[in-house]
Structure formats: C-alpha cells, structure tokens
Amino acid sequence: MTQDEALQIVMRQADKIGLDPMMEFHHAQRAIVEYCPDRSRPGRVSDRLAWVLYFRGELGRMEVQVDDRKGEILSVVRE
C-alpha cells in the first residue's frame, strides 16, 4: 500500500473515526506498531506494519494507524 492509498482509507472513514474536517494532513510514515484489538482489556499484542498518518488543526492533533497489508484502521489517537 502507498501513503496515498492509506490517506484515502482514512478520508473515506473520516466521519466514523471522528476526523475533524478542519484538520489538515501533515505527514505520514511507515512503522511497526503494537496492535491490540481492545486496548481497554488485557490481551494479546501483535506487531503490525502500518502507515501512521498525522493530522493537525486548531483544536489539536490526531494520529491514525492503517495496517499496510489489510487497509484496516488499527488505532486513532487524539491530542
């Protein structure tokens, strides 16, 4: 998957993940991230290769992790 494909996945799901329309895409990088299906409960953690996309706006920043192979959104972090 390319960076542009990962960005398209995020933009198609912007409402679902709570991406403010005023936030602008800042940059992206591929990284190995820890993935846990339910972070609120203890459980198995696995490493995944993902695109990590960073957005910023007046109200803060947001990081979205997209699985490089499956195109699945793994995590959304708001600051």
N, CA and C of each residue as an Amber inpcrd file, in Angstrom:
protein
   237
   0.8490000  -1.1710000   0.0000000   0.0000000   0.0000000   0.0000000
   0.8940000   1.2340000   0.0000000   0.4300000   2.2680000  -0.6530000
   1.1680000   3.5240000  -0.6810000   0.6060000   4.4820000   0.3640000
   1.3380000   5.5540000   0.5900000   0.8630000   6.5860000   1.5060000
  -0.4670000   7.1550000   1.0300000  -0.5930000   7.3970000  -0.2660000
  -1.8380000   7.9590000  -0.8120000  -3.0150000   7.0190000  -0.5940000
  -2.7960000   5.7170000  -0.7480000  -3.8750000   4.7470000  -0.5130000
  -4.2980000   4.7530000   0.9540000  -3.3250000   4.8290000   1.8550000
  -3.6470000   4.8880000   3.2880000  -4.4320000   6.1560000   3.5980000
  -4.0320000   7.2700000   3.0070000  -4.7460000   8.5300000   3.2230000
  -6.1760000   8.4420000   2.6980000  -6.3770000   7.8080000   1.5560000
  -7.7280000   7.6390000   1.0110000  -8.6060000   6.8200000   1.9530000
  -8.0370000   5.7790000   2.5520000  -8.7880000   4.9560000   3.5060000
  -9.2440000   5.8040000   4.6860000  -8.3360000   6.6150000   5.2090000
  -8.6790000   7.4750000   6.3440000  -9.7500000   8.4840000   5.9440000
  -9.6090000   9.1090000   4.7960000 -10.5720000  10.1300000   4.3790000
 -11.9570000   9.5330000   4.1370000 -12.0300000   8.2930000   3.6280000
 -13.3260000   7.6420000   3.4210000 -14.0200000   7.3470000   4.7480000
 -13.2410000   7.1750000   5.8100000 -13.8040000   6.8410000   7.1130000
 -13.7040000   8.0080000   8.1030000 -13.5030000   9.2100000   7.5900000
 -13.2860000  10.3870000   8.4340000 -14.3970000  10.5790000   9.4640000
 -15.6420000  10.4780000   9.0520000 -16.7580000  10.6600000   9.9870000
 -16.7510000   9.5710000  11.0580000 -16.5260000   8.3570000  10.6450000
 -16.5380000   7.2130000  11.5650000 -15.4610000   7.3250000  12.6480000
 -14.2820000   7.8140000  12.2770000 -13.1870000   7.8990000  13.2490000
 -13.1100000   9.2600000  13.9360000 -13.9720000  10.1850000  13.5590000
 -14.0190000  11.4900000  14.2060000 -12.9600000  12.4770000  13.7410000
 -12.5550000  12.3710000  12.4960000 -11.5830000  13.3110000  11.9420000
 -12.2900000  14.6190000  11.6190000 -11.9000000  15.6750000  12.3100000
 -12.4850000  16.9980000  12.0990000 -12.1700000  17.4570000  10.6750000
 -13.1730000  17.9070000   9.9180000 -12.9410000  18.3550000   8.5410000
 -11.9590000  19.5290000   8.4470000 -11.7600000  20.2490000   9.5410000
 -10.8370000  21.3840000   9.5530000  -9.3870000  20.9430000   9.7550000
  -9.1760000  19.6840000  10.1340000  -7.8130000  19.1930000  10.3170000
  -7.1720000  18.9400000   8.9690000  -5.8980000  19.2430000   8.8770000
  -5.1610000  19.0560000   7.6370000  -4.1640000  17.9210000   7.8000000
  -3.9960000  17.1650000   6.7270000  -2.9820000  16.1190000   6.7150000
  -1.6190000  16.7890000   6.8090000  -0.7830000  16.2890000   7.7150000
   0.5390000  16.8910000   7.9090000   1.6410000  16.0380000   7.2940000
   1.7300000  14.7770000   7.7130000   2.7220000  13.8690000   7.1300000
   2.3830000  12.4310000   7.5140000   3.1450000  11.4930000   6.9390000
   2.9260000  10.0710000   7.2210000   4.2660000   9.3490000   7.2130000
   4.2830000   8.2080000   7.8850000   5.4630000   7.3530000   7.8570000
   5.0230000   5.9080000   8.0550000   5.8010000   5.0010000   7.4970000
   5.5460000   3.5760000   7.7300000   6.3250000   3.1660000   8.9660000
   5.6850000   2.3760000   9.8180000   6.3260000   1.9590000  11.0620000
   5.7330000   0.6360000  11.5210000   6.4760000  -0.0420000  12.3630000
   5.9460000  -1.2340000  13.0240000   5.2930000  -0.7510000  14.3080000
   4.0110000  -1.0620000  14.4680000   3.2500000  -0.6070000  15.6290000
   2.7160000  -1.8070000  16.4030000   2.4930000  -1.5990000  17.6900000
   1.8640000  -2.6350000  18.5090000   0.3650000  -2.5420000  18.3210000
  -0.2720000  -3.6830000  18.1040000  -1.7200000  -3.7110000  17.8900000
  -2.3700000  -4.6280000  18.9160000  -3.4000000  -4.1130000  19.5500000
  -4.2210000  -4.8880000  20.4780000  -5.6720000  -4.5990000  20.1000000
  -6.4540000  -5.6430000  19.7950000  -7.8260000  -5.4130000  19.3360000
  -8.6780000  -4.5860000  20.3030000  -8.4680000  -4.7380000  21.6100000
  -9.2530000  -3.9950000  22.6020000  -8.2940000  -3.4790000  23.6650000
  -7.8750000  -2.2380000  23.5180000  -6.8840000  -1.6730000  24.4430000
  -7.4300000  -1.4760000  25.8490000  -8.7290000  -1.5440000  26.0320000
  -9.3020000  -1.3610000  27.3640000  -9.2040000  -2.6300000  28.2060000
  -8.8120000  -3.7400000  27.5760000  -8.7020000  -5.0160000  28.2860000
  -7.3260000  -5.6240000  28.0160000  -6.7970000  -6.3330000  29.0110000
  -5.5280000  -7.0150000  28.7710000  -5.7160000  -8.0910000  27.7070000
  -4.7030000  -8.3030000  26.9270000  -4.8190000  -9.3110000  25.8890000
  -3.5790000  -9.3760000  25.0350000  -3.6850000 -10.1830000  24.0400000
  -2.5690000 -10.4140000  23.1320000  -2.2530000  -9.1610000  22.3150000
  -0.9670000  -8.8900000  22.1730000  -0.4880000  -7.7580000  21.3850000
   0.3540000  -8.3220000  20.2510000   0.1790000  -7.7610000  19.0590000
   0.9830000  -8.1980000  17.9240000   1.6070000  -6.9790000  17.2470000
   2.6840000  -7.2150000  16.5300000   3.3290000  -6.1530000  15.7580000
   2.7430000  -6.1380000  14.3550000   2.4560000  -4.9410000  13.8680000
   1.9230000  -4.7830000  12.5210000   2.6930000  -3.6910000  11.8010000
   2.8980000  -3.8830000  10.5020000   3.4580000  -2.8260000   9.6670000
   2.2970000  -1.9160000   9.2780000   2.4360000  -0.6320000   9.5560000
   1.3180000   0.2880000   9.3310000   1.8230000   1.6220000   8.7970000
   0.9120000   2.3020000   8.1390000   1.1210000   3.7010000   7.8110000
   0.5830000   4.4860000   8.9920000   1.3840000   5.3970000   9.5230000
   0.9530000   6.2780000  10.6070000   0.7860000   7.6600000   9.9970000
  -0.4530000   8.1350000   9.9750000  -0.7770000   9.4150000   9.3500000
  -1.0540000  10.4410000  10.4390000  -0.4870000  11.6160000  10.2620000
  -0.6160000  12.6820000  11.2470000  -1.4240000  13.8350000  10.6560000
  -2.3840000  14.3050000  11.4470000  -3.2310000  15.4280000  11.0620000
  -3.1260000  16.4820000  12.1600000  -3.3120000  17.7480000  11.7750000
  -3.3180000  18.7920000  12.7940000  -4.2830000  19.8990000  12.3950000
  -4.7590000  20.5750000  13.4290000  -5.6900000  21.6700000  13.2290000
  -5.6750000  22.5680000  14.4430000  -6.5470000  23.5340000  14.4600000
  -6.5940000  24.4870000  15.5690000  -6.9580000  23.8240000  16.8850000
  -7.7350000  22.7640000  16.8340000  -8.2000000  22.1110000  18.0560000
  -7.2960000  20.9860000  18.5430000  -6.2070000  20.7220000  17.8360000
  -5.2990000  19.6780000  18.2880000  -4.7250000  18.8610000  17.1540000
  -4.2200000  17.6780000  17.5400000  -3.6000000  16.7790000  16.5770000
  -4.2640000  15.4150000  16.6410000  -4.0460000  14.6390000  15.5920000
  -4.6180000  13.3030000  15.5170000  -3.6470000  12.3990000  14.7670000
  -3.5200000  11.1670000  15.2630000  -2.6750000  10.1600000  14.6260000
  -3.5560000   8.9630000  14.2960000  -3.4570000   8.4960000  13.0610000
  -4.2500000   7.3450000  12.6160000  -3.2970000   6.2910000  12.0610000
  -3.4260000   5.0590000  12.5590000  -2.6020000   3.9480000  12.0830000
  -3.4350000   3.0720000  11.1540000  -2.9020000   2.8080000   9.9620000
  -3.5830000   1.9920000   8.9580000  -2.7030000   0.7940000   8.6260000
  -3.2340000  -0.4160000   8.8070000  -2.4830000  -1.6300000   8.5040000
  -2.0390000  -1.6090000   7.0460000  -0.7460000  -1.8180000   6.8200000
  -0.1870000  -1.7170000   5.4690000  -0.7040000  -2.8100000   4.5370000
  -1.0100000  -3.9770000   5.0600000  -1.4510000  -5.0880000   4.2110000
  -2.9590000  -5.1390000   4.0260000  -3.6890000  -4.9670000   5.1140000
  -5.1440000  -5.1490000   5.0680000  -5.9390000  -3.8610000   4.8650000
  -5.3090000  -2.7040000   5.0810000  -6.0300000  -1.4390000   4.9390000
  -6.9770000  -1.1670000   6.0860000  -6.7990000  -1.8510000   7.1850000
  -7.6650000  -1.7150000   8.3610000  -7.1240000  -0.5880000   9.2480000
  -8.0160000   0.2510000   9.7790000  -7.5890000   1.2650000  10.7270000
  -7.3680000   0.5730000  12.0700000  -6.1290000   0.6750000  12.5580000
  -5.7500000  -0.0310000  13.7710000  -5.9460000   0.8140000  15.0250000
  -5.6980000   2.1020000  14.8940000  -5.7210000   2.9570000  16.0760000
  -5.9470000   4.4010000  15.6690000  -6.6240000   5.1400000  16.5600000
  -6.8260000   6.5780000  16.3740000  -6.4790000   7.2260000  17.7130000
  -5.5450000   8.1770000  17.6880000  -5.1340000   8.8660000  18.9040000
  -5.3390000  10.3670000  18.6970000  -6.0800000  10.9740000  19.6130000
  -6.3120000  12.4220000  19.5500000  -5.5240000  13.0990000  20.6650000
  -4.9240000  14.2200000  20.3330000  -4.1790000  15.0030000  21.3510000
  -4.7460000  16.3910000  21.4430000
